[in-house]
Amino acid sequence: MQFGRSYEEFEVGAVYKHWPGKTVTEYDDHLFCLLTMNHHPLHLDTHYAEQTTQFGKNVVVGNYIYSILLGMSVPDVSGKAIANLEIESLRHVAPTFHGDTIYGETVVLDKWESKSKDDRGIVHVETKGYKQDGTVVCLFRRKVMVPKNSYLESRGGEQPARPTPAS
């Protein structure tokens, strides 16, 4: 199973479709709200959401959707990353509700070699998240520092620090 990519493996224009999707439950949403101390009633109070919003129901916290998509992209994009350098933009373009299933895909916008270290490069990507009906709900662009093959080889290859089983 692939877990991230080296600099050489990224191609500008490549699209990585992240699988599987994630169905968002009320429990997921409430737990994220509690963990992040986001107590806005739009996310936690069904009566409030039914009576006072245009949606008539709770809306899932946008940063939870972003977090799901970021996590989904790790095996394809940043599993070997040295660092996430920048979240250039983050847009929540449509609401997500309890019971929606989120899918994601990432396109490689650009890549360039590091100016300060010759064993790594920067990859510029855009990740798009959409619901089961195709509605785009979240878009974000980021810059990720990834190793070149020489970096990986000098540190133990594909799975550095993996122990060997005892006999």
N, C-alpha and C positions, 0 to 999 in steps of 0.2 A: 504494500500500500504506500503510495506516495504521500509524503508529508512536507509540503513546501517545495520550493524550487531554488536552484542556484541561479545566479545572474545569467549564465549562459543559456539556461532553459527558458527564459522569458523571451517572447517575441512580441513586438509592437503589433497591436491589432488582434492578438489572441484573445479568445473569450473562454472563460472557465465557468461552467455551470455547476453550482454547488448543490450537492445532494447528500442526504435527503432534506426535505422541507421540515418545518417545525410548526405544529399546530399550537397556537397560543391559548392557554387556558386562563380562567379567572384566577386560579391559584398562582400561576406563574406571574401574572401581572401584579397581584397583590403582594407577593413575596418580594418582587423587584422594588415596588413602592416602599415597602417597609425597610428593606436593606439600604435603600438610598435616601430614606427619610423624605420622600416625595408624598405628601399627604393631601394633594389636591383632590377635592371631591369628584372631579371629572373621572378619576381613575378608581376611586374606592367606594363611592356612595351611589348606589344604583338609583335610589329615589331622586337624589340631586340631578343625576344625569338624565333621568326620564323626564323630569319636570322643567329643567332649565337649559337644556342644550338642543341644538339643531339636530343632533343625532338620535336623541331619545334613549340612549343607552351609554354605558361606560365605554370610554376610548382607552385603548392600551397605551401605556407610556411610550412615547416615541423613542426615548433612549434605550428602552428594552429591545425594541425592534432593531435599532442600530447595533446593539450588542449581539443580538442573535446573528445578524448578517456578518458582523466582524468575525464572530466565532466560526460561522459556516465557511468563511473564506480562508481560514488558517491552513487546512490541508492543501489547498490549491495555490495560495499566494504567500503567506507569511510564516509557514511552519518552520522554515530555516532562517527566518529573519534575524538580523543582528539587532535591529531597532525599527520601530515605527517612528518615523521622523516627524510627520506632520499630517494632521487631518485638515486638508485644505478647505473642504466645504462639506456641509452636512445639511441635507434638506429633507424634511418630512412633507411629502406632497399629497398624501391622502391618509385618512384615518384607518387604523387597524382595530378590530373588535375581537372580543373573546370568541374563540372558535375558528378564527381565520387561520389559514396555513400560509406561512411565509416561505418563499423560495428566493434564491439569490443567484446572481451571476456577476462576474467581474471581467472587465475588459482592460487590457494593458494599453495605456495611452502613450507611454514613452519610457525610455530607459537610458541611463548614462552611467559611465564609470565614475567612481569616486575621484575627486581631485586630490584628496589627501592620503588615501591608502589604495594601493593597487590590487588588493585582494578582495575588493567588494565593489558593489554598484548600487545605484538608486533606481527603483522601479516606481513609476507613477501609474496608479490604477484608479478606476472608477467602479464601485460596486453598486448594483441596482437590486433593490428588494421589491418583490411583488407578491400579491395575494393569489389564492387559488383561481380567481377569475381573470388574472392577468393585470389587475390594477396595480400600477407602480405606487409604492407607499414611502419608499426611502431611497435616497441617492447620496453617496458620499465619495469624495476623492481623497486619496492619501498617497503619501510618499513613504516607501519602505526601503530600508537599507538591507540588502541581501548579500550573502557571501558568493564569491566566485568559487569555482571548483578547487582552486589552489588553497583557498581558506579552509574549505571542508577537509581536503586531503591532509593538511598540516595539523588538523585537530581530531583525527580519528575517523574520517569518512562520513558516511550517511547517518550512522547512529552512534555518535561519540558518547563515551561514558556508559555504554550499555554493558552490563556485567555478563559474564559467561556463567552458565549454570554449573554448579559443582557436580562432580562425577559421583 
